[in-house]
Amino acid sequence: MVGFTEHTPLTSPIRAEIQAMRRGLTLVMENNMSPIEITTESFDVINMLTNNNLLYDDLIVQCRLSMRKQEIIRMKNVFHEQNRVADKIS
């Protein structure tokens, strides 16, 4: 398991979630980890990755490209209380 923290300049919460997803996918590629399961507290991020969103299109496209290069078992939404790993990192 690999985790990270990163300073995010003033931005919207959803943009910060997508940036974190992009950074996580980059770490997966750099460390040759697969297969992977993506979990997030943000249903909106999952929705944007499977559909389109013009406002965040630049980040969404980068995430999709990274995801195509990985063996992703599944992508799922978890409730905040279930995401103990993220809570400990933050």
FENDA-V805002 format. One record per helix or strand. SS is the DSSP state (@ for helix, = for strand). FROM is the first residue (numbers start at 0). LEN is the number of residues. Records with the same first field share a line. If there is no record, write none. Layout:
SS=FROM-LEN ; FROM-LEN
//
This chain:
@=12-18 ; 42-8 ; 53-15 ; 79-3 ; 83-6
==35-5 ; 71-6
//
